[in-house]
Amino acid sequence: MLRWPDLARVPEKVRPMLFGPGAPFEFVREDVRGVEMSVFARRPKNVVEILLAAPGEHGDQPYLILPERTITFTEAGDTAARIATVLRERHGIERGDRVALAGANSGEHALTLWAVIMLGAVAVGLNGWWTGPEFAAGVALTEPRLIAGDSRRLERLSKAVEAGPPTVLFDELLAAAAGVGPATGLPVDLPEDDPAAVLFTSGTTGAAKGALISHRAIVNFGMDAAMRGAVEVAAGAATRPSGPSVSVHASPFFHISGLGTLIGVGPKAGLTMVFAPPGRWDPAAHLSLSVKYGVTQWSGVPTQILRLLEHPDFDSAALSTIRSIGCGGAAMPPELPRLVQERLPGATVNNGHGMTETFGLGTAIGGPRLAANLGSAGVPTPTAEVELRDPAGTEVTADGEIGEIWLRCPSMFLGYWNNPAATAAVLDPDGWYRTGDYGRFDAGLLFVESRLRDMIIRGGENIYPIEIENRLVDHPHIAEAAVIGTPHRELGQEVMAVVVAREGATVEAAAVRSWVATTLAGFKVPAHVRVVDALPYSASGKVLKRDLEVRFAAAPAATPPAATPPEPR
């Protein structure tokens, strides 16, 4: 088991100022739902405390910059409290009730989300990309008392959900809030292990499940991130920010990266979030907003960052304010840090490994250490514990030995909503969550090999797709790649590469196989290559391999011979 190893990177004289008694990141050991864990001694007890404290810490600094207006931290707290009053007095929402939210990112959406949480109710984040039947399943599972949304999503819901709960437009709630006085009687003593939100898993492995997220999970997420940032500065791996932090907020609120930044990080850190007009993510708009508002940090899945760096509108000089780039949600190709260094030499890249159930926490790595260990997901974050285990549940301790990744931290989810069997299958009595991911440790650094379900077994050989995918996206003519298993009568499975060619380039199957064969073992070389216009992605930016498996379900008629590696020079 590895506990947080980065303390050694902080100079001894600085440690008391960061971690000592009374310091911002003082650690204590406490009982967390029956399990002793490391927690921050000086932490807010719930997320509402964070928003209410923001005006005193950041004043009238912009919190949300929207196409039509700007909302300060002071305005956000006041307006959200008034919306909470409307929800309570006109819609009967009380502590513990579930309120579903369905809509594109907007100021009204953000303030309504805050209002629900202020009441001690539970915000259910419905995936805005869902089809009607998927919306119906999410509503049936969580049984919300009210659904708030924008007109587009509520129209889709009305066609799919018969005799469902009442609905209300975000705009209507905001308009009603303007007519009520200052909020009174809102709960301020919410216990930290009360639920705050339901976030649905991505659904890449089947029907989506609703992970129940506590106030403690969100608060700990924000403080854990702040501490890691302070450590990077103290260790000399990053420079201290000279002004306010500004980010283009592209992650949807129904995903951990969107919700965590909006309520766990933004008000605590004084982060200003800039929003593009509603619609699909547009790299040109992202770049334009970055220049206009002097954005200091980007975050997103690796594909988004690569598209920004390679976009025709990219201007290194105009984007010199960018000082950090955070990636998550998918494996980071090794070329990305190299490209950032080339195009934005002043920016640091950060990566990690986490999931909805741990509210994004697990391991993290960034800056020079990532550049020196391309492909690594880093070391456990300050409040996380990480183990690798074999199929029998025994810890794997040898460097290089692959095992399933198990995590434990204060940000752990409370369980899957109304699904105790699924909860028991992944969360043990000691608070450990089995991720379903395979990985290995090398000199204390975690390397994630594959999702458990993504692993391909070919003739008894275990093949981890990420290794092949990393090789494929290094090809000068390949923009994106996904590797899946296809059925084979004798071998069980064979490797198939599904790739997207770079604009203006041509990709041939034989050349792809030869490219992989130069660095990887013959049994890892794709037996089949399919070139597609685009890969299917979930709303959280993950490749939907299940869709690819359905599309290419039939076993190919013939298996071409694997390319022979060239003779060593």
Buried (B, 14 or more C-beta within 10 A) or exposed (E): EBEBEBBEBBEEEBBEBBBEEEBBBBBEEEEBEEBEBBBBBEBBBBBBBBBBBBBEEBEEBBBBBBEEEBBBBBBBBBBBBBBBBBBBEEBEBEEEBBBBBBBBBBBBBBBBBBBBBBBBBBBBBBBBBBEBEBBBBBBEBBBBBBBBBBEEBBEBBBEBBEEBBEBBBBEBBBEBBEEBEEBEEBBEEBEBBBBBBBBBBBBBBEEBBBBBBBBBBBBBBBBBBBBBBBBBBBBEBBEEBEEBBBBBBBBBBBBBBBBBBBBBBBBBBBBBBBBBEBEEBBBBBBBBBBBEBBBBBBBBBBBBBBBBBBBEEBEEEBBBBBBBBBBBBBBBBEBBBBBBBEBBEBBBBBBBBBBBBBBBBBBBBBBEBBBEBBBBBBBBBBBBBBBBBEEEEEEBEEEEEBBBBBBBBBBBBBBBBBBEEBBEEBBEEEBBBBBBBBBBBEEEBBBBBBBBEBBBEBEEEEBBBBBBBBBBBBBEBBBBBBBBBBBBEEBBBBBBBBBBBBEEEEBEBEBBBBBBBEEBEEBBBBBBBBBBEEBBBBBBBBBBBBBBBEBBEEBBEEBEEBBEBEEEE
